[in-house]
Structure formats: structure tokens, C-alpha cells
Amino acid sequence: MSSISDNLQAVQNRIGIAAKKAGRDASAIELLAVSKTFGADAVIEAAQAGQTAFGENYLQEALDKQLAIRTARPDLLLKWHFIGPIQSNKTRPIAEHFDWVHSVEREKIAQRLNEQRPEGLPPLNICLQVNISGEASKSGVAPEQAGALARAVASMSRLKLRGLMAIPEPAGDFEQQREPFHRLRALFDALRSQGHALDTLSMGMSADLDAAIAEGATIVRVGTAIFGKRDYT
Ligand SMILES: *Cc1c(COP(=O)(O)O)cnc(C)c1O
């Protein structure tokens, strides 16, 4: 079995190759290690291999893990990104314990995060989650509504609007994988041309990060390829 450190190296190599193919600088692409369902030990192992940014989906699990890591290794300076669905009664701990939120899809959630972000912390970095594949069941703001949501979030002083995030439907081949990422990139460019100072396209996971990088991803969110298969039982 390969180690977390080996896996991180392999993913960084993949990012390097994809960036080179796209004529991009690999240093413009940040690896977010998605540690959901894995314990504090796995995060510490990744951190010892140089990984600093971690993504979590489930609030209580994330808070428990953060506390365990702070207790065991107060020397580790980690950045935490919340990437999961947000219930409106759970915004306060997210505003207090994370550096980034990638999954903002409603103004009401943004308002609560803005009100609850502690004054002693820098503004909370925000990506709007966009329903780029358009399935009724999927979360995310509809692309047509993204402009209005971006304007609302941009006006909130305790939030910093950084960009867009999407989780497209799984697709078989590289060209099919590129399509939704291309649409997200086009929406990103449109918002920028409307005056939003966005710098972040959070797109691409273990199975499709290469296609996401070809379309301009600046953060890839990778779980399985780093930590292994998740066990939800
Ligand atoms: C779980 C998850 C990931 C990581 O997925 P892998 O396929 O394991 O790399 C990325 N983004 C979000 C929003 C997730 O929920």
C-alpha cells in the first residue's frame, strides 16, 4: 500500500503534467486535500509531508478533527476549507473555524456567515457553488442566478468573494469532463468582466483534476487519490 506522502507526491506530479500540457504554471494551482471520513492521524501525516490546506464536508466531524489536531500538534498551521452542504443553523461554527467556504449557494447563508465571522479573524474566503451540470437534484446556484449572488456576497464586509466552485456529474472521457469546467470558466470570466475581482476556480477532484486544470482550475479538491477509498460504514 502506498503512503499518504507518496500519494501527495503522485498528485503533485499529475498537477505538474496537466499544467504543463495547458501551458500553465503549476504554482498557480493549489492542492486542497479532502480529508473527510479520515482521522486526525491522516491529516497530520499529510501535513508532515508538507500539505497545509484541508477540505472537510461534515461539520461535526471537522470540528472534532481540528480539535484533536490542535491538541496533538499545536505547531501545525493548517488552512481549513468547508466544502460540504451548509444548513442555516450550522453557519456559526463554520464562520468561526474555517478559512474558506466553497459551498455558498444562497444569499441567506452568506448573510449569516457574514454576521457570524469573528472580528478578530480576516474576512472569510468564499466561493459560490454553481450547479453547472444543471441536474435538479444537485446543489449549487443556477448559472443565471450567480451574478446576483456574487453582487450580494461582494457587498458583505466580513466575507471575501474569491470565485466559483462546481462538482460536475461524473463523465467518462477527458473531453466530456472538460465541458462543464469550460462552462464554469466562462461564467467566471463573465463575472470578472462585470468587475468582480475573482481569482479562484475550485474545480476538479481525483477523477477529473487533469481536465479541470486544462480549463483553468486554481484549486483542485482531492480526497481519494491522497487518502484512499472512503469507508462510510
Ligand atoms: C469528497 C469531495 C471531494 C474529493 O473527492 P475525491 O473524488 O475523493 O477526490 C472534492 N470535492 C467535494 C465537494 C467533495 O465532497
The ligand as an SDF file (V2000), in Angstrom:
LIG
                    3D

 15 15  0  0  0  0  0  0  0  0999 V2000
  -15.4000   14.3450   -1.4360 C   0  0  0  0  0  0  0  0  0  0  0  0
  -15.2310   15.5920   -2.2000 C   0  0  0  0  0  0  0  0  0  0  0  0
  -14.0830   15.8160   -2.9830 C   0  0  0  0  0  0  0  0  0  0  0  0
  -12.9810   14.7900   -3.1660 C   0  0  0  0  0  0  0  0  0  0  0  0
  -13.4010   13.7670   -3.9980 O   0  0  0  0  0  0  0  0  0  0  0  0
  -12.4020   12.5990   -4.4930 P   0  0  0  0  0  0  0  0  0  0  0  0
  -13.0960   12.0050   -5.6370 O   0  0  0  0  0  0  0  0  0  0  0  0
  -12.2610   11.6640   -3.3300 O   0  0  0  0  0  0  0  0  0  0  0  0
  -11.1160   13.2360   -4.8430 O   0  0  0  0  0  0  0  0  0  0  0  0
  -13.9700   17.0400   -3.6220 C   0  0  0  0  0  0  0  0  0  0  0  0
  -14.9210   17.9830   -3.5110 N   0  0  0  0  0  0  0  0  0  0  0  0
  -16.0260   17.8080   -2.7750 C   0  0  0  0  0  0  0  0  0  0  0  0
  -17.0320   18.9000   -2.6970 C   0  0  0  0  0  0  0  0  0  0  0  0
  -16.2250   16.6090   -2.1190 C   0  0  0  0  0  0  0  0  0  0  0  0
  -17.3480   16.4390   -1.4170 O   0  0  0  0  0  0  0  0  0  0  0  0
  1  2  1  0
  2  3  1  0
  2 14  2  0
  3  4  1  0
  3 10  2  0
  4  5  1  0
  5  6  1  0
  6  7  2  0
  6  8  1  0
  6  9  1  0
 10 11  1  0
 11 12  2  0
 12 13  1  0
 12 14  1  0
 14 15  1  0
M  END
$$$$
